[in-house]
């Protein structure tokens, strides 16, 4: 017998889409002694007569929220632009409707200047994943995202392809020894790493940031959960690359994907809450609450965001240095790019704040890495500086299944079979990260030929991810 209650049950009772449903579902998690039918009956009564439930132990919060919602007036909120500008879409036929709708709302903000949607786009919180938004003198915490400064980093070694296949056990040993995964996980005592980023005076600028320093230190050089990974693969340059000074050929390479861990996530949550309190937007746009860069709060967030971005970079540097040293390898080239960030850039002659939430910077000549999945290739790319795309490209293949859908529809045996077919060794990872949960990277790349040139192709061979189902991504 199904006793679960979901948002659709509440919509059917007449609850409006938005925050009331979330508040109502919290009541359901605390219910004691009520059947599903009794809970639904109570929900209907609270919606009809909330004033009768203001003293109720279970429903008082919901009742108050319903009353507050009924008292709201349009003039209580910042007005949205009813005639927003259009935005560019790449790979439009393969972008879900939810992501498009979120982008349409973002274009209605009074601070919005321009926008674009990348071919790996899918629905997120506030700005969609794969959304690029330029604003005037304002930064949107949820336009940056929860994992501030999440990035890709690639080290190309002076190790030929055959050496990897002859020494797989060594590569596995070093990968396990020098990486750590999982939400909340970190190093302790003598195992902690050090980095100059921890000496930054920004860590002492506020009590809030100062109190996060110990967490940042313990998690330095770790990779978190979700879709974060550290992997060995073979990178192929089909021709000499004069810029990187790498001759044509196949090389062993290390590719990492992770961000600012609990440090960045705490900053994101803190400033999103403050933005929502100080920037009252209508319900459909509330997760796009912004902070003016001419305000103290806006400047605080900007400093914290940049510190979290530099911290994320330091995490990658620690991992890459440890593994290069363990392998005794010389690094021929290193490329790094980040997403989930906001940059000050000039577009059409004016300074704007460009948010790239799950999008790769792709100004002319700028290098980046666009991964596929654990069995699909990734690509080392060079940006073309396409103005319509706000100098951006996709940050990966993008999900075609939610995590929940993937767990329900993909079996462990199916995942093992596809890994075997591609000759990939997997350490960790849940079914939510199965290759089938992602879009076709070749299709994504074909949709952005105007945005980037492919420099080299990276084929994963040994992948490590969190195996505890953690979601810190």
Secondary structure, 3 states (H helix, E strand, C coil): CCCCCCHHHHHHHCCCCCHHHHHHHHHHHCCCCCCHHHHHHHHHHHHHCHHHHCCCCCCHHHHHHHHHHHHCCHHHCECCCCCCCCCEECCHHHCCHHHHHHHHHHCCCCCEEEEEEEEEEECCCCCCEEEEEEECCEEEHHHHCCCCCCEEEEEEEEEEHHHHHHCHHHHHHHHHHCCCCCCCCCCCHHHCCCCHHHHCHHHHCCHHHHCCHHHHHHHCCCCCCCCCEEEEEEEEECCCECCCCECCEEEEEEEEEECCHHHHHHHHHHHHHHHHHHCCECHHHHHHCEEECCCHHHHHHHHHHHHHHHHHHHHHHHHHHHHHHHHCCCEEEEEEEECCEEEEEEECCEEEEEEEECEEECCCCCEEEECCCCCCCEEEEEECCCCCCCCEEECCCCECCCHHHHHHHCCHHHHHHHHHHCCCEEECCCHHHCHHHECCHHHHHHCCCCCEEEEEEEEEEEEECCCCCCCCC
